[in-house]
Amino acid sequence: MSCRTLPGIRKIEIVRCADLQAGVMLHSICGCVVAVTAPSEKIEYSGRATLQWEGTKVNGVRQEKSTLEFTTIHHLPEGVNLAFVVTTADGLQYLIGSREGRFPKIEYNESAGEPGRTAAARTYKISHIAQKSVLPCVL
């Protein structure tokens, strides 16, 4: 059995949830790798981006919660539901979000920075809760 364990995130891209095909979460629950055919936009980020997820059973039903955090000088589009495609250092890709409800929740903190210490940037925290939140995919 082979095992890939390179840590880190290489790329983050956004996709409009409305552009995703229907039922991607159900396909992933069935063991399929989801094909994302919607147009995507790369997000330039600085520092270290992190993605983590945890699974539980609530009333006998599977539930996953994922959290993606990154810092950027660019602002994400507002007024539309966004999904995120994360490419890890070892080349695996994950989709967070789907066309159907329970869209990823986007929060941010912004700072003017400190001269000579920290950058003026926006730190995003994306959280998502679903039966399966982090879907293996191919973009």
N, C-alpha and C positions, 0 to 999 in steps of 0.2 A: 504494500500500500504506500503510495507516494503522499508526501505531506509538504505543503508550501507554508512557510511561516515568515516571510519577509515583512517586517513591520513598516507602516507608514502609508500615506496617501500620495499618489502621484498626480491625480487630476480630479477636479470637481466640475461637473457640467450641470446646467439646469435645462429642464424640459417643461413645457406647459402641460399640466395634468390633462387638460382638455384634448391635447394632441396624442395622448397615449391610447393604445388599443384597449378595449374593454376586457375586464377579467384577468388582468396580469397577476394579481395576487393569487387568485384561484389556480391559475396555471402553475405558479411557483409552488404552491402547497402540494400540487400533484407531482412535483419533482422536475418540472420543465425549467430550462433556462429561458428567461424571457427575452425576446428580441425587441429592442427599442428602435422603432423606425421613425419616430418623430424627430423634427429638427432640434438640435441642442446648441447651447451656447456655453463656451468654456468660461469659468470664473477664475480670474487670476487672484491668487491668495498669497499671503506672506506668512512666514513662520511655520508653525506646525499645525496641521489640520488633524482632527481626531474623529473617528467614527467608532461608536460602541453600541451594542444592543444586548438586551437581556430578555429572556423568555420566562413566562409564568403560566399557570393555569388558573383561570378565574371562573368559578362555577362550572368546572369541568371543560372549559373551552380554552384553547391555546390563545395566548396574547403575547406579542412582542412590543417592546418599546426601544426605539433607537434614538440616538443623539449624535448629531454631526455639528462640530464646531470649527470655525475658521475665521481668520482675520483678513480683511481686504480693504482697499481704498475705493472700490467700486460699490455702488448701491444695487441691490437686487430689485427687479421690477416689482411694483406694488399693484394691487387691484386684480391680480390673477393668481390662481392656485399653481404653485410650482412643485415639481418633483425634482429629485437630485440623483445624478448618476455619479458614483464615486469609483474611481479606478485606483486600486491599491498598488503598492510597490511591486508585488509579484504578478501584476497584470489582471487580477480578478476584478470584475465590475459588479457593482451592486446598485439597484434602483431603490430609492426611498420615495414612496408615494405611488398613487395610482389614479386612474380616471374617476373612479367612484369615491364616495365620501370618506371622511376622516383624512383630510389633507394634512400634509406636514405643517406644523406650527412654526412660524419664523419669528424669532426675537432677535434684537440687536442691542448692543451698547456701543456708543460712539464717544471718542475722546479727542480733544484737541492736541493731546500729546504733551510731552515735556521736552524742552530743548535739550538735545544731547543725550536723551534717555529713551523715550518711547515715541513711536510714530503716531501721527494723527491718522487714525484708522477706525474702521467699524468692525466689531467682532459679532459674528452671527452665531446663533445657537438654534439649530433646527431640531425639533423633536417630533416624533411620529409614533402613534400607537395604532396597531392593527393586529389581525390574526397572525399575519406575517408581515413584518415591517421592512426588512432588508431582503430584497429579492435578487438572487443571482441573475445577471443579465448580460447581454451583448449589445453594444451600441454600434 
